[in-house]
């Protein structure tokens, strides 16, 4: 009985923890937990090791705020990329989605969210200040920023964030553009196809006043 009770308790804890993950409900958590229980022990250990490595080896790039294993990250230090263009996105996953298209060869800036007054998320909760400082400091350097592409998601909060960013960046003398509306309203960059993302980057439009 004791062994069975411990197994049940361990399973319950695993399901409870898995169900906390974004997009994972209780049913999905149960399926994952039972899969791991039946899987080869080495596979479960490798998953645990990968999660541990994610926590211990991943850091934020001090320039673009994306997740990487070095600082600055490989994108920011790549001499083959266009260092005069920055594409601003909400989350690290958006960078991965855009990189998969192969069409964009500039730099990035990850906000780590979007403005949402009802949720108490303001400018100080994002990396907006770091973005403004980055553009301002580049003006007096040998590698000035010429364009900032606003790649926030086409949602109410994403559009509001883009408008706020445009108001902060335009006085700095930089061109501010927005991803074209090939990205469906209400969607996220992580969920649309590579082709749609590629069209959105290629067809980006200037913000009001730019």
Secondary structure, 3 states (H helix, E strand, C coil): CHHHHHHHHHHHHHHHHHCCCCCCCHHHHHHHHHHHHHCCHHHHHHHHHHHHHHHHHCEECCCCCCEECCCCCHHHHCCCCEEEEEEEECCHHHHHHHHHHCCCCEEEEECCCCCEHHHCECHHHCCHHHHHHHHHHHHCCCCCCCEEEECCCCCHHHHHHHHHHHHHHHHHCCEEEECCCCCCCCCCCCCCCHHHHHHHHHCCEECCCC
